[in-house]
C-alpha cells in the first residue's frame, strides 16, 4: 500500500471513531465536550480531503478516472452527512435521513475504494 493510502484509511478510521464520540456526547447532553471533539473531527476531515485528493491525482489519465472521481464525490457526501448528523444531534433535531445518506455514501465509497479501484494496494 502506498503512503497516501495508509494515511487516507487511517484518517477515515479516526473520523469514524471521533464521529461516534461526538454523537454519544451530544446524546448524553455534554455539548461542550462534543464541540471540542467535533473541532478535532473537522481537522481530520481536512486530512481526509488532502489524502483523498492525492490518491485521486494518481488516477488522472487512467481508465478508471471516472470511477475515482465518483468515489471522491461519494466520500465528500459521506463527510457532509457526518457533519450534518453531528450538528443536528447537538440541536436534538431528527437525523434519520442523514444516517441513511451516510450509510449509502460509505457503502459506495468502500465498494469503489476497496473493490474497483485498487491502485493504492498495488506493490
C-alpha positions in Angstrom: 0.0 0.0 0.0 1.1 3.5 -0.7 1.8 6.1 2.0 -1.3 8.1 0.8 -3.5 5.0 1.1 -2.3 4.4 4.6 -2.9 8.0 5.6 -6.3 8.0 3.9 -7.5 4.8 5.6 -6.2 5.8 9.0 -7.8 9.3 8.7 -11.1 7.7 7.9 -10.9 5.2 10.8 -10.1 8.1 13.1 -13.0 10.1 11.7 -15.5 7.3 12.3 -14.3 7.0 15.9 -14.4 10.8 16.5 -17.8 10.9 14.8 -19.3 8.3 17.1 -17.8 10.1 20.2 -19.5 13.4 19.0 -22.9 11.7 18.6 -22.6 9.9 22.0 -21.6 13.2 23.7 -24.4 15.1 22.1 -26.9 12.4 23.1 -25.7 12.5 26.7 -26.1 16.3 26.9 -22.3 17.1 27.0 -22.4 19.9 24.4 -19.0 21.4 25.4 -17.2 18.1 25.0 -19.0 17.4 21.8 -17.9 20.7 20.4 -14.3 20.1 21.2 -14.3 16.6 19.6 -16.2 18.0 16.6 -13.5 20.6 16.0 -10.8 17.8 16.1 -13.1 15.8 13.7 -13.2 18.8 11.3 -9.4 18.9 11.2 -9.4 15.2 10.4 -11.8 15.9 7.5 -9.1 18.2 6.1 -6.6 15.3 6.3 -9.1 13.0 4.6 -9.6 15.5 1.8 -5.9 16.0 1.3 -5.0 12.3 1.2 -8.0 11.6 -0.9 -7.0 14.3 -3.4 -3.5 12.8 -3.5 -5.0 9.4 -4.3 -7.4 10.8 -6.9 -4.5 12.5 -8.7 -3.0 9.1 -9.3 -6.0 8.2 -11.5 -5.8 11.2 -13.9 -5.4 9.7 -17.3 -6.1 6.2 -16.1 -9.1 4.2 -17.4 -10.8 4.3 -14.0 -10.6 8.1 -13.7 -14.4 8.4 -13.8 -14.9 5.9 -11.1 -12.2 7.6 -9.0 -14.0 10.9 -9.3 -17.3 9.3 -8.4 -15.6 7.7 -5.3 -14.3 11.2 -4.3 -17.7 12.7 -4.6 -19.2 9.8 -2.6 -16.5 10.4 0.1 -17.4 14.1 0.2 -21.0 13.2 0.5 -20.1 10.9 3.5 -18.2 13.7 5.2 -21.2 16.1 4.7 -23.6 13.5 6.1 -21.4 13.0 9.1 -21.2 16.8 9.7 -25.0 17.2 9.4 -25.6 14.3 11.9 -23.1 15.9 14.3 -24.8 19.3 14.0 -28.4 18.1 14.2 -27.8 15.6 17.0 -26.4 18.6 19.0 -29.6 20.5 18.4 -31.8 17.5 19.0 -33.2 17.6 15.5 -34.1 14.5 13.5 -31.1 12.8 11.8 -32.7 9.7 10.3 -32.4 10.9 6.6 -28.8 11.8 7.2 -28.0 8.4 8.7 -29.5 6.7 5.6 -27.4 9.0 3.3 -24.3 8.3 5.4 -24.8 4.5 5.0 -25.3 4.8 1.3 -22.3 7.1 0.8 -20.0 4.9 2.9 -21.1 1.7 1.1 -20.5 3.3 -2.3 -17.1 4.7 -1.2 -16.0 1.4 0.3 -17.1 -0.7 -2.7 -15.3 1.6 -5.1 -12.2 2.2 -3.0 -11.6 -1.4 -2.0 -13.4 -3.3 -4.7 -12.9 -1.5 -8.0 -10.0 1.0 -7.5 -7.0 -1.0 -6.2 -4.3 1.4 -7.3 -3.3 2.2 -3.7 -2.9 -1.6 -3.0 -0.5 -2.4 -5.8 3.0 -3.3 -4.7 
